[in-house]
């Protein structure tokens, strides 16, 4: 039972961190994208650099990548599309959470 709770909390933290960082990009824009770029290595050579990049990708990269894809649009359109993407990401995150949690309960209980 503790395994299910630990995995449930881990999934909740990862999905909510992705969503929250996307919301901060929506609100703060370039400040947060610069932070992400400073926190990653463009061409990682060492294991430390690769682990750092993997951590950033797993925890906060979805908002960054969505915003990067939307950079070809003007500011207002980009913010509107990012808001729509975040709403969609929130709905998908809830669905993924319940699918994984339901699967874990079915397997372990």
C-alpha positions as CSV (number, residue, x, y, z in Angstrom):
1,X,0.0,0.0,0.0
2,X,2.9,2.4,0.7
3,X,4.3,1.7,-2.7
4,X,1.1,2.8,-4.3
5,X,1.0,6.0,-2.2
6,X,4.7,6.8,-3.1
7,X,4.1,6.3,-6.8
8,X,0.9,8.4,-6.6
9,X,2.7,11.2,-4.9
10,X,5.5,11.1,-7.4
11,X,3.2,11.2,-10.3
12,X,1.2,14.1,-8.7
13,X,4.4,16.1,-8.1
14,X,5.7,15.5,-11.7
15,X,2.5,16.4,-13.4
16,X,1.8,19.4,-11.3
17,X,5.4,20.7,-11.6
18,X,5.1,20.5,-15.4
19,X,1.8,22.4,-15.3
20,X,2.9,25.0,-12.8
21,X,6.1,25.8,-14.8
22,X,4.0,26.2,-17.9
23,X,1.8,28.6,-16.0
24,X,4.8,30.6,-14.8
25,X,6.0,30.8,-18.4
26,X,2.6,32.1,-19.4
27,X,2.8,34.8,-16.7
28,X,6.5,35.7,-16.7
29,X,7.5,34.7,-20.3
30,X,11.2,35.3,-21.1
31,X,12.3,35.2,-17.5
32,X,11.3,31.6,-17.1
33,X,12.5,30.4,-20.5
34,X,15.9,32.0,-19.8
35,X,16.0,30.2,-16.4
36,X,15.3,26.9,-18.2
37,X,18.0,27.6,-20.8
38,X,20.6,28.5,-18.1
39,X,19.7,25.3,-16.2
40,X,20.4,23.0,-19.1
41,X,23.5,22.1,-21.1
42,X,23.2,22.4,-24.9
43,X,25.6,19.5,-25.7
44,X,26.1,17.5,-22.5
45,X,29.4,15.7,-22.2
46,X,29.7,14.5,-18.6
47,X,27.3,12.4,-16.6
48,X,26.5,15.3,-14.4
49,X,25.4,17.4,-17.4
50,X,23.3,14.5,-18.7
51,X,21.6,13.9,-15.3
52,X,21.0,17.7,-14.9
53,X,19.3,17.8,-18.4
54,X,17.3,14.7,-17.6
55,X,16.1,16.2,-14.3
56,X,15.0,19.4,-16.0
57,X,13.2,17.5,-18.8
58,X,11.3,15.3,-16.4
59,X,10.3,18.1,-14.1
60,X,9.7,21.3,-16.0
61,X,10.2,21.1,-19.7
62,X,6.8,20.8,-21.2
63,X,5.9,24.5,-20.8
64,X,9.3,25.5,-22.2
65,X,8.9,23.3,-25.3
66,X,5.3,24.4,-26.0
67,X,6.4,28.1,-25.7
68,X,9.4,27.5,-28.0
69,X,7.1,26.0,-30.7
70,X,4.8,29.0,-30.4
71,X,7.6,31.6,-30.8
72,X,6.7,32.1,-34.5
73,X,3.4,33.8,-33.5
74,X,3.0,37.3,-32.1
75,X,2.8,37.9,-28.4
76,X,-0.9,37.9,-27.9
77,X,-1.5,34.9,-30.1
78,X,1.3,33.0,-28.4
79,X,-0.2,33.7,-25.0
80,X,-3.6,32.6,-26.1
81,X,-2.3,29.4,-27.6
82,X,-0.1,28.7,-24.6
83,X,-3.2,29.2,-22.3
84,X,-5.2,26.7,-24.5
85,X,-2.2,24.2,-24.4
86,X,-2.0,24.5,-20.6
87,X,-5.7,23.9,-20.2
88,X,-5.4,20.8,-22.4
89,X,-2.3,19.7,-20.5
90,X,-4.1,20.0,-17.2
91,X,-7.0,17.9,-18.5
92,X,-4.6,15.3,-19.9
93,X,-2.6,15.3,-16.6
94,X,-5.7,14.5,-14.6
95,X,-6.7,11.7,-17.0
96,X,-3.1,10.2,-16.9
97,X,-3.1,10.4,-13.1
98,X,-6.4,8.5,-12.8
99,X,-5.3,5.9,-15.4
100,X,-2.0,5.2,-13.7
101,X,-3.5,5.3,-10.2
102,X,-6.3,3.0,-11.2
103,X,-3.9,0.6,-12.8
104,X,-1.7,0.6,-9.7
105,X,-4.7,-0.1,-7.5
106,X,-5.8,-2.9,-9.8
107,X,-2.3,-4.5,-9.8
108,X,-1.4,-4.2,-6.1
109,X,-4.8,-4.5,-4.5
